[in-house]
């Protein structure tokens, strides 16, 4: 399993970046759960959005209505489209996958919201 993240970087307030994550490690398994978490400076890692196969997408209250998580056909690829970003959204964003009962994490990708 190797979760590879892309997107992010410096974003202006009000911006709408899209974060992408794919598992480049193997095509023989399918993550039961995939999602995105964030960790702001000095804070704990927290959920933004996640999706288990066959279930509804779960969003944190802080991003409801602003973010959209998509996963096509249960593939090991997910995207998080974010909108109306504020400086409070500045964080390292981590892709998460769960397969065979184990949790896997990407390296993290920085999103900085500033003008």
C-alpha positions as CSV (number, residue, x, y, z in Angstrom):
1,X,0.0,0.0,0.0
2,X,1.3,3.4,-0.9
3,X,-1.0,6.4,-0.7
4,X,0.2,9.2,-3.0
5,X,-1.3,12.6,-2.5
6,X,-1.3,15.6,-4.9
7,X,-2.8,19.0,-5.1
8,X,-2.7,21.7,-2.4
9,X,0.0,24.3,-2.0
10,X,-0.6,28.0,-1.5
11,X,-4.2,29.0,-2.0
12,X,-5.8,32.4,-1.8
13,X,-8.7,32.9,0.6
14,X,-11.9,31.8,-1.0
15,X,-10.0,29.4,-3.2
16,X,-11.2,26.0,-4.3
17,X,-8.3,23.4,-4.5
18,X,-8.8,19.8,-5.2
19,X,-6.7,17.2,-3.4
20,X,-6.2,13.8,-5.0
21,X,-5.0,10.5,-3.5
22,X,-4.3,7.2,-5.1
23,X,-2.9,3.9,-3.9
24,X,0.0,3.2,-6.1
25,X,1.1,0.1,-4.2
26,X,-1.2,-2.6,-5.5
27,X,-4.2,-3.2,-7.7
28,X,-5.1,-6.4,-5.9
29,X,-6.9,-4.9,-3.0
30,X,-9.6,-2.4,-2.4
31,X,-9.6,-0.1,0.6
32,X,-12.8,-0.5,2.6
33,X,-12.5,3.1,3.8
34,X,-10.8,6.0,2.2
35,X,-10.8,9.6,3.3
36,X,-9.0,12.8,4.1
37,X,-7.8,14.2,7.4
38,X,-6.1,17.4,8.4
39,X,-3.7,18.5,11.0
40,X,-3.3,22.2,11.7
41,X,-0.2,23.5,13.5
42,X,-0.4,22.6,17.2
43,X,-3.6,20.6,16.8
44,X,-4.4,16.9,16.6
45,X,-5.2,15.2,13.3
46,X,-8.9,15.3,12.6
47,X,-11.3,14.0,10.0
48,X,-12.4,16.1,7.0
49,X,-14.3,13.4,5.1
50,X,-14.4,9.7,4.6
51,X,-16.3,7.1,2.7
52,X,-16.7,3.4,3.4
53,X,-17.7,1.2,0.5
54,X,-21.5,1.0,0.2
55,X,-22.1,3.7,2.8
56,X,-22.7,7.5,2.8
57,X,-19.9,9.9,2.9
58,X,-19.1,11.3,6.3
59,X,-18.1,15.0,6.6
60,X,-16.8,16.9,9.5
61,X,-19.2,19.8,10.5
62,X,-16.5,22.3,9.7
63,X,-16.4,21.3,6.0
64,X,-20.0,20.4,5.4
65,X,-21.3,22.3,2.4
66,X,-17.7,23.4,1.5
67,X,-16.1,20.1,0.6
68,X,-17.0,17.2,-1.7
69,X,-15.4,13.8,-1.4
70,X,-15.6,11.6,-4.4
71,X,-14.5,8.0,-5.1
72,X,-15.4,6.5,-8.4
73,X,-16.6,2.9,-8.5
74,X,-14.8,2.0,-5.3
75,X,-11.4,2.5,-6.9
76,X,-8.4,3.2,-4.7
77,X,-8.6,6.9,-5.9
78,X,-10.3,9.7,-4.0
79,X,-10.6,13.4,-4.5
80,X,-11.5,16.1,-2.0
81,X,-12.8,19.3,-3.7
82,X,-12.7,22.1,-1.2
83,X,-14.3,25.5,-1.6
84,X,-14.4,28.9,0.2
85,X,-11.2,28.3,2.0
86,X,-10.1,30.5,4.9
87,X,-6.8,30.8,6.7
88,X,-8.3,28.4,9.3
89,X,-8.1,25.7,6.7
90,X,-4.3,25.9,6.6
91,X,-3.1,22.5,7.6
92,X,-1.3,19.4,6.4
93,X,-3.8,17.1,4.8
94,X,-3.4,13.3,5.0
95,X,-5.0,10.7,2.8
96,X,-6.2,7.7,4.8
97,X,-7.1,4.2,3.7
98,X,-8.2,1.1,5.5
99,X,-7.7,-2.4,4.2
100,X,-7.7,-5.7,5.9
101,X,-8.3,-4.1,9.2
102,X,-5.2,-1.9,9.0
103,X,-5.0,1.9,8.7
104,X,-2.7,3.5,6.1
105,X,-1.6,7.1,5.7
106,X,-0.1,9.2,3.0
107,X,2.9,11.4,3.6
108,X,0.7,14.5,4.0
109,X,0.4,17.5,1.7
110,X,0.5,21.1,2.9
111,X,-2.3,23.5,2.1
112,X,-1.7,27.1,3.1
113,X,-4.5,29.6,2.7
114,X,-3.1,33.1,2.5
115,X,-3.3,36.2,0.3
